[in-house]
Amino acid sequence: MKFGRESGILMHPTSLPSKFGIGELGSEAYGFVDFLASSRQRLWQILPLGPVGYGESPYQCFSAFAGNTMLISIERLIEDKLLFHEDIDALPDFDVRLVEFEKVKAFKSELLRKAFNRFEAVNAGEDYNRFLEENNYWLDEFSFFMALKEHFGGAAWNLWEKEIAFRNAKMMKYYRNRLSGEIEYQRFLQYMFFSQWKLLKAYANNKGIKIIGDLPIFISYDSSDAWSQSHLFELDEEGNPAKIAGVPPDYFSETGQLWGNPHYKWNEMEKDGFKWWRDRFKLLLQMVDIIRIDHFRGFESYWEIPAGEKTAEKGRWVKAPGRKLFQTLRDCYGDMPIIVEDLGFITREVEELKNEFGFPGMKILQFTFDEPFEENSVVYTGTHDNDTTVGWYMKVKIKNPEVENALKKYFNISGEIDEKALCWILIEAALSSKANTAVIPMQDLLCLGSEARMNIPNTIGGKNWGWRLEKRLLTPELAQKLAELSAQYGRNKKSFGEFP
């Protein structure tokens, strides 16, 4: 599917400003949509919206379908009279620049349970029942999974009592009855998340802004999917991944990336016409306007690492049925609005698969600032896995003088390079490029350094995924500057909705 000449901003909702310690689907999210509109942007790109698990990574979620309930807006719950202002009198002193995940979870979980108790006390209504019915194909198992996870102190499912971990029918019935209240609480949380997200997406669309969502190729072994449909995944008899996902050494990591996700049993997935994948795409196409597929390379061939390896260096490429999968999806949903992440070592076969379905790939200026881009591509200054442009350049000056010299020559810069000026030079290069789509991380628009980096691949903890935007930085001057550049290079004309 070919995209128009558009541009937008990459920022995950968790990074939005909020007095509740983490970005939410409330007033600040709507304010950010207004900023996008005032800066004449058409696109808001986000990371996966799932319930984060290990390491707080949105690429390691407890479900391929559920939403991250830490994004539920407290303000909206007050508007719905499920919370009251006195419930938030004792507001913790949250860091405005970094999500303190454990602190946020403790605070918000208490409020969400209060909201549930009030919700339970009134008639839930037809909308709630309709949500349960329409989403039962994933919601029932996920809610049960999360209730069990709470019951067993947060342990991974294969560390629960063996009978329930491996779904003994008698124990399934026992725990469904015993944990019925907690199961209903989990259903409520998902209802609130999806209800709030639906309203926010509609607001963005009405402002002429499309949302680019993200579909991780793999899921966590500690997920409701792996627990409830273990036959679809490469797991051993103890429920651990038998064959692990990752990528071999590349420019992101000298030893490769060991993600730890289990690989799929593709032969099993083909037996029912890739139903699990069809369900994933069906739901995500309802939630977002464009889908970015993470690690597209793995749909042609994937890097299979034996269980027990400490790095991703020892592995092998294994063929995947990507052509069959995407043809099945096309037969179901037509030409889908898809962007594919085709970074790293890309073979001729991967290019052929991408081109056969007309999917635009990604180009990163930090890697390829001096290369021409085809129209059917998406250009970024950097992504969530890169350092910020300012942080990248500060390292280039020290470690890669040949890259600095190439920058000077290509952009005709004499003398010392001012890192913030370079940031805008690359932003303008993205917007002026031939690529139909240009996306700029929020950190680059603000010319922030490495302290604002979203993620360092192949690492866990630290500040990963925690960066937060300070509201004062979203100025009218910044919006005007971006709007003028977008207009100068013919982006974001009024073809989808109308700008205000």
N, C-alpha and C positions, 0 to 999 in steps of 0.2 A: 504494500500500500504506500503510495507516494504522499509525502507530506508537503504542505505549503511552506512558504518562506517565513519561518516563525522563530522566536527566541523566548527564553524564559530563565527561571532561577531554580537552582537545586538547593533545597533545604528540607530536612526531615522535620515533621511536626514536633518531635521531642525538643528541638532546638528553639522553638518559639519562646518569646518572653512570657512569663507567668509568675504570679506571686506564690504559686503552689509548687515550685521547685522543678517543674518539668513543663514543656509545652503541652497545651491542651487544645481540644476542639471547641474552644469558646471564643471570647471577644478578640483575643490577640490573633487567633487564626483568621478570623474575619478581617481584622485590621491588616494582616499580611496580604490577604487577597486584594484589599483596597490598594495597598502599596504596589502590588503587581499591576493592577489596572492603571494606576496613576503613572507608572513607569512604562506603560504601553507594552507590557509583556503578555504573551499568550499562553505560557506554559509554567506550571509549577511541578517540578520533579521532586519526588519523595523516595525514601527507602522503603523496604517492606514494612507493612503495617501490623505484622503478626505479634503475638505475645512473646516477648523476648525471654530466652532462657539463659543458657550458659554464657557468661561473660557479657551479658546485656546486648549481645549482637542481634540485630534484626535479621541476620542471615542464619541464626540458630534459634528457631522458634518452637514452641510447644505444639504448634499446629500450622498446617499449610493453608488453613481457612479462617481461623479465628482472628479477632482483632486485639490490639494491645490496649488493655483496659486502663492502663496508667494514663492514657490520653483522654479519658473521659473528663469532660469539663465540670468542675465543681460549681462554677457559676451557673451553668445550665441546670444542674441538679437543684440549685436554689430556686431558679426560675420555675422549675417543675414542682416546687414545694416538696421535694424529697429530702432536702436539707434546708436548714435555716441559718441566718447569719451568725447566730450565737454558737453554732456548731464549729465555726472556724475562728472563734475569738483567739484561741491560743495557737496562732500561726507560727511555725518554726522559722528561724532565720536562715532561709535557703541561700546558697551561693547563686548569684545572678549570672555567672559565666560558665557554670558547670553543673550538670545534673548529678546530684548525690543520690544515686539510685536506691540504696537501702533506706535512707532517710525518707525519701519520697514514698516508697512502698509502704513503710510503716504508717506514715501520716495519712496517705490516701486510702489505704485499706480500711482503716477505722471509719473514715467518712463514707466509703462505699457500702460498708455493712449497715451503717445507720440508714442510708438511702434505701437499701434493699428492705430493711425492716418496715419502713414507711410505705414502700411500694407494695409489699406483701399485704399490708393492712387495708389496702383499697382494691377495688376491682381493677385488674390489670388492663382490661379492655380488649377490643377486637384486634387492635394493631399489634399488641404483644402476642396474642394467639396466632395471628397470621405470620409473624416473624418466626415463631417456633415451628410452625408447619412448613414454611418455605425453606427453612434452613436445617430441617431435621436430619438431612443426609450427612451432615458433619457435626451439627451442634450437640446431638445427644451423646455421641461417643466422646467428644471433647469435654463436655461438662462433667461427665462421669470420670474421665481421666484426671481433670483438674481437682475434682473432689477427692479422688483417691490420692493424688499427689499431696494435697493438703493433709489428709489423714496420716500419710506415711512421712510426714515431716519434710516434704520437698524432695525426697530421694528419687532418683531415676527409676522408671517403672520396672526395670529388670532387677531392682534391689528390693521390691516389695515382697510380701508373702508370696511364695511361688504359685499358689493356687490362683490368686487373683492376677498376678503378673502374667501368667500364661492362660488366663481367661477360662478357668474352670467354671462350667455352667452354674453349679450350685453356689459357688462363691460370688459369681457375678450377681446372681439374684439377691444373695445375702447383703452385699455391699450397696446395691442399688436401694434397697430398703433402708439400711442403716444410715446412708449418706444422702438421703433424699433432699434434706434441707440445703445441704451444701451444693448439691447438683442444681437445685433451683436457683441458688445464688449465682452460680456460674452462668446459667442461662440469662439471668437478669443483667449481668455485667455485659454480656455480648449484645443483648438487646439495646442497652444504653449506648454502647460504642457504635454499633451500626446505625442507630437512629441519629446520633449526633454527626457521624461522618456523612450520612446521606444529606442532611441539611447543609453542611459545609460545602459538599461537592456541588449541590444545586446552586448555592450562592456564588461559587466560583464560576460555574458554567454560565450563569446569568450575567456575570461581569465579562464574559467573553474569554474565560481562562479555562484551559484544559489541564487535567492532572495526569502526569506521567507516573504510573505506579511501577512497582518492581516485583518481579517474580524470580525468587532464588531457584536455581535448578535443583538443589538438594534440600532435604529437610533433616532435622536433628533426629538421631535415634531415640532421644528422650522426647518423644512427641506422641500425641494421640494417634497420629497416622501410623507410626511404626508399631505402637501397642495394639491398635485395633485391626490393622491390616498387615501384620508382620510377614505374610506370605509374599508381599510385594517388594520386600527389602532383603538385602544380603546381610542376614543376621545369623549368629551362631546359636547353638542350643541354649546359651545363657542370655540371649537377647542382645549381646554386644555386636557391633559392626564386625563382620568377617572380612569385608573388603572396603577400604576407606577411600573417601574422595579427597581430592586436592589437585594441585598442579605441580609440574616439575619446576626446577629452577628457572627463573626468568628475571626481568629487570625489576620486579617487585621484591624478590627474595632469592638469595644465593643458594639456599637449600630447598627451594620450592615452598609451597604452602600446604600444610597438613591440616585439612579442615575437620576431619574426624567424622563426617557424615557417612552413613551407610550408602552404598550404591544400590541401584534399583535392580530387581529381577525383571528385566525388560520382557523376557519371554512370557512371564506371568501377566504383565501389564497388557500385552497384546491380546491375551485370550478374551478379554471383555471389551476389546476395542478402545483401550486406554481410558477407561471410565474415570479413574482417579484424576488423570490429567484433564479430561473434558470437564469434570466438575470444578477443578481449580480455575481453569480459564473462564468458565461460565460465571463464577462468583467474582473474579477479578475484573472482568469486563463490565460488571455492574458497578464496581467500586471506583474504577478509574476510566479515563478516556483513551489512554495510550499505555501499552505495557512494555516496559524494558525487561528483556530476558537476560538475567545474569548468567555469565559463563556459557554463552551459546555454543562455544566450541565443544562442550560436553555432550551435546545432542548428536554430534557426528561421531566423535570418539572421545572417550573419557579416560582420565589417568587413574588407574586402579592400583592402590597401594596395599600391600598385605597388612593385616592387623598386627600391631605390635611394633611397627616401625616408628622411630622417633622423629624422622624428617620425611619429606616427600620425595627424596632423591631416588629411592628404589621403588620403581613402579613400572607399569606398562600401559600402552594405549590399547583400549578395547573399543570395538565398533558399537555404536548405538543406533537404534532405528529412528533417527530423527526425521527422515523423509516420510516414513509411514505415519509418524506421530503428527507432523504438521499438515500432512494431507488430510488426515482424519479430522483435525481441528478445523481446517479450512472447509471441509465438507459440512461440518456442524455449524460454524459461525461465519463463514464467508471470509473475505480478505480482512484479516484482523489488523488493527493499528498497532504494529509491533516495532520496537527498536531492539537490536541485539548487541550485547556486549561481546565484541569480537577482538579483545585485546590479548596480548601475549603471542605465543607461537601459533599462527593460524596457517593451516594447510590449504592446498588447492581444493580439497574435498569440502572443507568448511566454507570456503568462499562460494563454491558451487551451490551448496545447500542454502546459504544466505540469499544468493542471487536468484535461485529458482523460485523462492517465495517472495522476492522483492523486498526483503527486510533491510532497512538502513542500518549500517554498522556505526561504530563510535570511533572518533579521532580525538586524541588528547594533545593539546598544544605543548605541554611540557615534554612530550615525546617526539612530536612531529611538527614543530612550528614552521619549518621551512619546506613542507610538502604541500602540493595542491590537493584539495579535497573534492571528491565527486559530489554532485548535487544530492544524491540519495544517501546522505550520511548525516550524522549528528556530531557536531564539534563542541568540545569542552575545553576550558582552560585546564581543568583538573576534575577529579571525581572525589567521592568520599574516601577512596583508598589512596589518594595522592596527598602529599603535603600541600598546603596552600601555595599559591604562586609566589608570594613573598617569601615564605619559608623555603620553598624549592630554590629560588634564586639565591638566597643567602648561602645555601649549601653549595650551589653551583660555583659561586665566586671562589670558594675555598678548594673544592675538590675537582672541579671540571672546568678549568680555564678555557679549554677548547670550545665548550658549549657557550661560555660567556662571549667568546670572540665571534662565534657563529651568530649569536643573538645580535651583537653590535652590527655585524655585517648585513644580516638579513633585514633588520629594521633601521639601518642607516643611523646608528647611534654613535656619536663621538664622545670620548671622555668617559667619566664614571657613569654607571647606570644607577639611577635612583629606583630603588625596588618598587616603590608605590607607583611611580610613573610607568615602570615596566608592566606592572599589573594591568593598568588600563591600556597599555599598548597591546597586550595579549587579548584583553576583552574586545578591543576594537578589531583585532585580527580575526577573532571568532565571528563577530557580527558581520564583518565585511567579507567573510569567506564565501565560497560558492556553495557550501553545504546548506541544504534547505533548513536545517534545524541547528540552532546554537543555544547551549545551556551553560550558564555561569554559576558556579557555587556562590552562595551568599558571602562566604568568607573572602572570596576574591573581589567581589564588588566593594567590600569594606577594606580591602588591602590589609588583611590581618596576617600575622605571622604564624609560625608553627604551633604556637600555643592554642590556636583555633582549629588545628587539624582534627578531622572527624574520626579517622581510624588509621592505625598502622597495621597492615596485613600481617598475618601469622603471629600476632601478639594478643595477649589477653589481659584485661584489667587496665590499670592506669587511667588515662583520660579518654580511652576509646569510647566513642558513641556519645560522649557527654557534653560536647560543646553547646553553649546556649548563646542566643542572640540578645544583646542589650537593646531594649526598645529605643533608646535615645539615638541609636545609630541609623535608624530608618528615617532619614530626613527628606523633606521635599526637594532639597538640592540634589540628593542622590537620585531620587526618582526622575527628576527633570533631566539630569545628565544621561541616564540610561535611556529615557524616552527619546531624547534627541539623537543619540547614536543609533538606536533601533530604526528611527525614521530615516536617518541619513543613508542607511544601508538597505532600505526597502523591506524591512521586516514588520510583521504584525499588522498587516492591513486588515480592515474590518471585514473579515470573511466568516468569522465564527462569533455569533452574538454581536454585541456592540459595546465598545468602550463607553464608560459613563461620560 
